[in-house]
Each structure stands twice: as structure tokens, then as C-alpha cells.
């Protein structure tokens, strides 16, 4: 195995000079750096990361814990984090909680055992006011950035959030402006803060427009395509008189749209349909979906900014990002 000493002997410099050159230290000339780096390549030198981490007390490793990479909402957020981490010389250790609290805790502990410098976490939401693993992270003063909305059990950590309530309100207002007075809402899990904010945005828009709030128009639809399909079947079986359906996310909207079309309904001529999230599928659905364009890449980039500041021991504040309405063919004037 090639050591720094071997490169130093070939270059005719000290081991310290080799070390500084490979770390791009400012007090080493460009000519010397180029010479040493070329020698390192020729000699197939591979840095000893473990030894470096012992010296610097930093592994240059960051943990990323999300529910599942199959959820398309995470794709661009993860891309932004990885891209910036790569530029800064960090590596990512990724795990999936699958929305299971016990699995989430195990993943965090495994990453702690690998001495990650910090965490990006999309929390598994629960009704409890505290969670032991998050209390442990607080005691250890581990840098943690929450991706998305916080709950009381993880409220002590900075977060990068999207203003879901305002965005959902804007989407409902869009439907109201098209003459829809009876708008069904296909809601997400009650334990999920973003799902609850989207429901509240819908209700706020109705109240401000002077329209009646009718709980019979709110359906439990979960968060997947299959769950959206089931909610749509219930909607059709009940012969609901709503002229528009607003969904908690795009996956639910896709499942809903498939059922509506199979029932012979035309979108948006018979009923308007809107999603939330602007995943790739939404734009390429059979009828392109009106939705909310979440700033997914900006969320990841902002999260990395917060992490950098925390690693520098700086005080950071939560970041609230705005989302935009993306109007497409799935919404139109109310029938009749």
C-alpha cells in the first residue's frame, strides 16, 4: 500500500508537504501541488479515510434518511444534496425508514456508529410529543436538518419546509375561480403535518370565499396511487355532486384520474382534478395534471446550506420555501 512517505521520497519533499498538497493547502505552490498529485496518481495512492477521520475528527460522511426512494418527491431533493456534498468532498450514507419508527431508530443508530458528521432526515411522524432517538441526537448535539415539516418530537432541529397551507389554498382558489363551489378533497394521513396543512389550506380558501365547509366532501385517500383509486371508487359509488377533486398529492391524483376515466367521466369537462407536488408523472398523465410545483431541488440545496452552517458551529434558522401553482389541462370551468 502506497503511503504519504513513499510519495514524499519520490518528490524530494517532506511528508507534511505531501499531506498539505493533497489537501489543497494555500501555503503550497501550484507547481508543487501539481507535481505531487501527478506522482500520487502514478503510484496509485489511495487516501486512508479512517486515519484521516481520526486526525480531523470528521468522517466527511453525512447520513440521509428518507421514507423510501421510490417516492418521486425525494428525487430532486436528493440530487441537490448529493451534488453539493460532492463539491464539498462529502459522501452520503442513505437509508430508508419505510415510515416505520423502529426502523428509523435502527437506521439512525447504524449511521451514528459510522460516525456521520450530520443527518438529513424526513421524520416518521407519530402522535407522541417526544421520541427517544431524537432526544439522543439533541443530547449528543449532532447536526440534524429536517427535510419537510417538523412535529413536536423533532421540533428542536432546524427544518427546510414548504408553505403547504398557502400553496394548497392557492390551488383551491384556482378551482373556485373556475366556478367550482363543491370541491372534494382527497386527504392524506392524519399523522402527517404536510397533509394536514394542505387540508387546512383547502378549508381556508373555502371559508374566505364564503363557501360552506362540508366534511362529506373530505375523503381519506392516503398517499399512494392505489389509495387514490379506492377513494375515487368511494366517491363514484356515493354519487358525490362535487364538480372538482383536489388531491393531497400527485400519486393520489393519478389513481383518482384513472378511476374517473374508467367510469366514463371526462376530465375536466365533467369534473376537474388537481394534484400536489409536480412529480414527473403529473405532467405526462393521460390528462396533464394541474398541481403545485414544489421547490424540490431548492429544498435540497437549502438543506445543505444549513448543514454547512451547523458544521461550522453557526446558529441557523428554519427555512420556509414557497411553492407555485402549475395549471394544466386537468382543471377547467365547472360543469353547468
Buried (B, 14 or more C-beta within 10 A) or exposed (E): EBEBEBBBEBBEBEBEBBBBBBEEEEEBEEEBBEBBBEBBEEEEBEEEEEEBBEEEEEBBBBBBBBBEEEBBBBBBBBBBBBBBBEEEEBEBBBBBBEBEBEBBBBBBEEBBEEEBBBBBBBBBBBEEEEBEBBEBBEEEEBBBBBBBBBBEBBEBBBBBBBBBBBBBBBBBBBBBEBBBBBBBBBBBBEEBBBBBBBBBBBBBBBEEEEBEEEEEBBBBBBBBBEBBBBBBBBBBEEEBEBBBBBBBBBBBBBBBBBBBBEEEBEBBEEBBBBBBBBBEBBBEBEBBBBBBBBBBBBBBBBBBBBBBBBBEEEEBEEBEBEBEBBBBBBBBEBBE
